[in-house]
Amino acid sequence: MDRAKRIANIEALLVETPDDPELRYMLAMEYAGGGDDAEAVRRFEELISVAPDYPPAYHQAGRSLQRLNRIADARAMLQRGIPVAQRQGNSHAAGEMMELLQNLE
């Protein structure tokens, strides 16, 4: 299945369950995987507004922002996400975000 069809399928599912964080994450990742980081960031931000306790959204948004060379925004996103992961006891996600934060230029 091509990316456009996957995006359309996910968007159709979101009509039924608009607050589903996993569907929103999948949609944002489709854009990121397709090289449309600007749209991916927009979709990750929508996800965070719906599900602010979803650590992967912060991590992947930070990566997309880094690819867009929006380093200050990437830092800010990761700095928001690290405490979310820590509060959940998700040391893996927190560690990945801390590592990315340290490697930002």
C-alpha positions, 0 to 999 in steps of 0.5 A: 500500500502506498503512503497516500493510501495509508494516510487516507486510511488513517485519516478515515479512522481518525474521523471515527476516533479523533482522540486516538493517540496511536492513530495520530502518531501513525499519521504523523510518522507517515508524513515524517517517513515521507520526508514532509517534516513540516507536516509531521511536526504539525501532526505531532503538535496536534497529537500532543494537544490531544494526548500530552502524556504521549512521549513518542510524540515529543521525541519524533517531533524533536527529530522532525524539527531537527531535520527542518533545522529548527534547533531551538524548537527541537530543544524546546520540544524535547525539554517538554517531553523528557519530564513527561516520560520521566513521570511515567517511569519511561526511562527508555523514552526519556533517555532517547530524548536526552541523547537527542537533546545533547546531540543537537547542534 
